[in-house]
Amino acid sequence: MKPIEITTDYITLGQFLKLADCISTGGQAKPFLAETSVLVNGELDNRRGRKLYANDRVEVEGFGTFVVSRR
């Protein structure tokens, strides 16, 4: 599990994917989520605006499992 540090209260799934190097630009979030299975805390989610908080676990098909941590 790879930790992704944030300095704010939450991060959106689209921003998270960019931070985790799954996509290179925010504009790629919508098509990426349409094609790739993403589990947030064990539940399938494809909303780029989904808010992620510290200790949320994100599994991205083909990229691995990440956990959100707050600095």
Helices and strands as residue ranges (DSSP letters): E 2-6, E 10-12, H 13-19, G 26-28, H 29-35, E 38-40, E 43-44, E 51-53, E 57-60, E 64-70
